[in-house]
Amino acid sequence: MLLSVSEWISIGHPGTGTVLVYRQPDGSHVVRFEDLDVSNGPDLLVILSAAPLVDDRAAYSEVAYLSLGDLKGNQGNQNYIVPAEVNLDEYQTVAIWCRRFNYTFNAAEIHSPPA
């Protein structure tokens, strides 16, 4: 079931693409990137953040976040699994974040899809 659709915003570097969040029958979730086109960089992680969507390169390391793992690539379609025990209501944003330099490349809001 589709729970969220949003577009990447450029924060520290240019980037485009769509972020979709799906709930799976087993209660887990999938965060899917479609048509991703972002800058490459060192030590890039995909994170869910409790922070609201803001244009601040360091905002997403300042509050609770959950790492979904390393960014699989800077272009194309990708899936990231969120375990069933994670409460997505605690997170407002998905971000591509550089752990080494505490620098957010791109972020997207997690919200309900349009009707």
PAMAR-828456 format. One line per 2 residues: number of its first residue (from 0); their letters; for each residue x, y, z of C-alpha. Coordinates in Angstrom, 3 decimals, m for minus. Layout:
BEGIN
NUM	A	X:Y:Z; ... $
This chain:
BEGIN
0	ML	0.000:0.000:0.000; 1.352:3.409:m0.996 $
2	LS	1.718:5.693:2.043; 3.744:8.646:0.778 $
4	VS	4.878:10.338:m2.434; 7.250:13.304:m2.513 $
6	EW	10.051:14.862:m4.537; 13.658:15.406:m3.521 $
8	IS	14.670:18.963:m2.733; 18.227:20.131:m3.224 $
10	IG	19.899:21.195:m0.001; 23.681:20.857:m0.220 $
12	HP	23.823:19.565:m3.790; 21.409:19.408:m6.737 $
14	GT	19.169:16.376:m6.949; 15.895:15.191:m8.423 $
16	GT	13.649:12.170:m8.257; 10.606:10.784:m6.508 $
18	VL	10.467:9.175:m3.056; 7.690:6.660:m2.421 $
20	VY	6.950:4.836:0.838; 5.042:1.539:0.750 $
22	RQ	3.701:m0.626:3.569; 4.270:m4.336:2.965 $
24	PD	1.831:m7.086:4.060; 4.268:m8.190:6.812 $
26	GS	4.224:m4.695:8.389; 7.616:m3.643:7.063 $
28	HV	7.987:m0.657:4.757; 9.899:0.041:1.569 $
30	VR	11.320:3.471:0.796; 11.687:3.588:m2.991 $
32	FE	13.603:6.150:m5.032; 12.495:6.507:m8.645 $
34	DL	14.432:8.398:m11.302; 17.004:9.395:m8.680 $
36	DV	19.657:11.779:m9.981; 21.807:13.249:m7.197 $
38	SN	25.448:14.205:m6.741; 27.904:11.512:m5.750 $
40	GP	29.864:11.948:m2.548; 31.717:10.176:0.263 $
42	DL	30.048:8.175:3.029; 26.476:8.869:1.876 $
44	LV	23.684:7.337:3.934; 19.945:7.165:3.437 $
46	IL	18.311:8.199:6.702; 14.864:8.708:8.135 $
48	SA	14.817:11.784:10.356; 12.453:13.027:13.024 $
50	AP	13.225:16.586:11.870; 10.792:18.365:9.556 $
52	LV	11.877:19.184:6.018; 14.180:22.221:6.193 $
54	DD	16.832:23.719:3.945; 19.694:23.213:6.402 $
56	RA	22.709:21.088:5.481; 23.281:19.912:9.076 $
58	AY	19.703:19.660:10.377; 19.286:15.932:9.962 $
60	SE	22.126:14.876:12.245; 20.918:17.050:15.118 $
62	VA	17.854:14.922:15.966; 17.001:11.238:16.087 $
64	YL	17.509:9.460:12.807; 17.447:5.904:11.516 $
66	SL	19.995:4.788:8.944; 18.591:2.706:6.099 $
68	GD	22.122:2.010:4.897; 24.550:3.334:2.350 $
70	LK	23.195:5.082:m0.737; 23.241:2.348:m3.401 $
72	GN	24.103:4.730:m6.219; 23.508:8.302:m7.275 $
74	QG	21.214:7.485:m10.218; 18.307:5.175:m10.955 $
76	NQ	15.677:3.311:m8.970; 16.446:1.926:m5.506 $
78	NY	14.643:0.241:m2.610; 15.449:0.493:1.101 $
80	IV	13.740:m1.768:3.644; 12.382:m0.350:6.910 $
82	PA	11.843:m3.159:9.465; 8.313:m3.809:10.746 $
84	EV	9.251:m2.779:14.303; 10.057:0.791:13.166 $
86	NL	7.208:3.261:13.733; 7.224:5.508:10.653 $
88	DE	5.034:8.033:12.485; 8.195:9.058:14.370 $
90	YQ	9.886:10.260:11.156; 9.066:13.259:8.961 $
92	TV	11.870:13.243:6.414; 14.032:10.947:4.326 $
94	AI	17.456:12.368:3.502; 20.683:11.604:1.687 $
96	WC	23.259:12.574:4.274; 27.075:12.556:4.297 $
98	RR	28.115:11.128:7.655; 31.791:12.095:7.257 $
100	FN	31.093:15.818:6.846; 27.673:16.041:8.575 $
102	YT	26.235:17.429:5.361; 22.797:16.839:3.857 $
104	FN	22.752:16.523:0.081; 18.991:16.119:m0.501 $
106	AA	15.812:15.539:1.489; 12.141:14.744:0.948 $
108	EI	9.111:14.931:3.188; 7.255:11.791:4.228 $
110	HS	3.543:12.531:3.842; 0.304:11.060:2.560 $
112	PP	m0.030:10.619:m1.213; m2.463:12.781:m3.171 $
114	A	m5.981:11.353:m3.444 $
